[in-house]
Amino acid sequence: MQDEDFMRRALAMAEAALAAGQAPFGAVVADAAGQVVGEGHNTVAADRDATAHGEVVALRDAWGRLGDRQRLADCTLYTSCEPCLMCSCAITQLGLRRVVFAARGTEVPGAKRLFDADLTGAAAWATGRPGWRMPEIRGGLLRAEALAIMARYDWG
């Protein structure tokens, strides 16, 4: 599978979140062999869990399926929106190889960004600091599709 195929699957997860009345964020984790090893969507309201962002749900699923945290280091996370600072911390702690996102975090209506940061900001901070390994980042893939999904959610 190519990046676009995995991103379309992440966008399908965002659609599933929207259909469930959740904020429309979805994510997929693929291993180095191109197999989906985890997926999920935002379940913050349903689970009453502020950490249940789409990326975290997908990473939990992948870790559970792989059984070994070290195997996540060769994986790529595809997400409908640029990971927030909390998700960026989890991504960094797990040492993922790549992150591919669609919409920018700044494009989420009414977004509250802690320290005005997201994955791109965290990567800029971590670059060159001992002990920090940031993943390769690719942004803007299928951005218009992600924004169209977000536009259908009531951010009120």
GIJOCOR-V161327 format. One record per residue. N is the residue number from 1. RES is the residue in three letters. PSI is psi in whole degrees, 0 to 359 (NA if undefined). OMEGA is omega in whole degrees, 0 to 359 (none if undefined). D_LAST is the distance of its C-alpha to the last C-alpha in Angstrom with 1 decimal. Layout:
N:RES:PSI:OMEGA:D_LAST, N:RES:PSI:OMEGA:D_LAST
//
This chain:
1:MET:149:178:36.7, 2:GLN:170:178:35.4, 3:ASP:316:182:32.3, 4:GLU:322:179:30.7, 5:ASP:315:179:31.5, 6:PHE:323:179:29.9, 7:MET:322:177:26.8, 8:ARG:325:177:26.5, 9:ARG:321:177:26.7, 10:ALA:321:177:23.9, 11:LEU:326:175:21.8, 12:ALA:325:176:22.9, 13:MET:322:177:21.6, 14:ALA:321:176:18.1, 15:GLU:320:179:18.4, 16:ALA:321:177:19.5, 17:ALA:313:180:16.5, 18:LEU:315:180:14.3, 19:ALA:333:180:16.8, 20:ALA:5:180:16.5, 21:GLY:16:179:12.8, 22:GLN:162:174:12.6, 23:ALA:137:191:11.2, 24:PRO:71:178:13.7, 25:PHE:130:180:16.3, 26:GLY:157:182:19.9, 27:ALA:154:179:23.3, 28:VAL:141:175:27.0, 29:VAL:127:178:30.0, 30:ALA:142:179:33.3, 31:ASP:179:183:36.7, 32:ALA:336:179:39.4, 33:ALA:358:179:41.0, 34:GLY:24:178:37.9, 35:GLN:138:175:37.0, 36:VAL:124:180:33.5, 37:VAL:355:178:33.8, 38:GLY:150:176:30.2, 39:GLU:161:179:26.8, 40:GLY:174:177:23.5, 41:HIS:169:180:19.8, 42:ASN:129:177:16.9, 43:THR:26:184:17.5, 44:VAL:305:183:15.8, 45:ALA:315:182:14.2, 46:ALA:320:183:17.2, 47:ASP:353:186:19.7, 48:ARG:51:185:18.3, 49:ASP:106:183:19.4, 50:ALA:344:180:17.7, 51:THR:358:185:20.3, 52:ALA:49:173:19.7, 53:HIS:158:182:18.4, 54:GLY:318:181:19.8, 55:GLU:316:182:22.6, 56:VAL:318:178:23.7, 57:VAL:315:180:23.8, 58:ALA:321:179:25.9, 59:LEU:321:176:28.1, 60:ARG:316:179:28.7, 61:ASP:314:181:29.7, 62:ALA:314:180:32.0, 63:TRP:318:178:33.7, 64:GLY:318:180:34.3, 65:ARG:319:182:35.9, 66:LEU:330:178:37.9, 67:GLY:353:184:39.0, 68:ASP:119:181:39.7, 69:ARG:323:183:37.4, 70:GLN:332:181:39.8, 71:ARG:342:178:39.3, 72:LEU:339:183:35.7, 73:ALA:336:179:37.3, 74:ASP:6:186:38.3, 75:CYS:161:174:35.0, 76:THR:134:175:32.3, 77:LEU:127:175:28.6, 78:TYR:128:184:26.6, 79:THR:146:184:22.9, 80:SER:342:180:20.2, 81:CYS:149:178:18.8, 82:GLU:129:182:20.8, 83:PRO:141:176:21.1, 84:CYS:179:181:19.7, 85:LEU:319:179:22.3, 86:MET:311:180:22.4, 87:CYS:324:178:23.0, 88:SER:322:178:25.4, 89:CYS:315:179:27.4, 90:ALA:316:179:27.8, 91:ILE:315:180:28.8, 92:THR:316:179:31.3, 93:GLN:323:180:32.7, 94:LEU:346:175:33.4, 95:GLY:33:179:35.0, 96:LEU:147:183:33.5, 97:ARG:317:184:35.5, 98:ARG:154:170:32.7, 99:VAL:129:177:29.0, 100:VAL:125:180:27.8, 101:PHE:161:181:24.2, 102:ALA:277:182:22.5, 103:ALA:155:175:19.6, 104:ARG:150:177:19.7, 105:GLY:329:180:17.5, 106:THR:349:182:16.9, 107:GLU:358:178:15.4, 108:VAL:123:181:12.3, 109:PRO:128:177:9.3, 110:GLY:17:182:8.6, 111:ALA:138:174:11.4, 112:LYS:111:185:13.4, 113:ARG:117:178:16.9, 114:LEU:128:182:19.6, 115:PHE:22:182:22.7, 116:ASP:41:185:21.0, 117:ALA:159:175:22.4, 118:ASP:198:184:22.0, 119:LEU:316:181:24.9, 120:THR:317:178:26.5, 121:GLY:319:179:26.6, 122:ALA:320:179:27.9, 123:ALA:319:178:30.5, 124:ALA:320:180:31.7, 125:TRP:317:187:32.1, 126:ALA:336:183:34.0, 127:THR:124:177:36.3, 128:GLY:355:178:39.8, 129:ARG:134:181:39.1, 130:PRO:137:176:41.6, 131:GLY:354:180:40.3, 132:TRP:125:176:37.0, 133:ARG:110:179:36.8, 134:MET:146:178:33.8, 135:PRO:161:168:33.3, 136:GLU:138:184:33.9, 137:ILE:132:173:30.5, 138:ARG:121:182:29.8, 139:GLY:160:174:26.5, 140:GLY:6:181:25.2, 141:LEU:121:182:26.7, 142:LEU:36:181:25.0, 143:ARG:312:183:22.2, 144:ALA:321:179:21.5, 145:GLU:318:179:21.2, 146:ALA:317:179:18.7, 147:LEU:324:178:16.6, 148:ALA:322:177:16.9, 149:ILE:314:180:15.6, 150:MET:326:182:12.5, 151:ALA:339:181:11.9, 152:ARG:357:181:11.7, 153:TYR:142:177:8.9, 154:ASP:100:184:5.4, 155:TRP:356:182:3.8, 156:GLY:NA:none:0.0
//
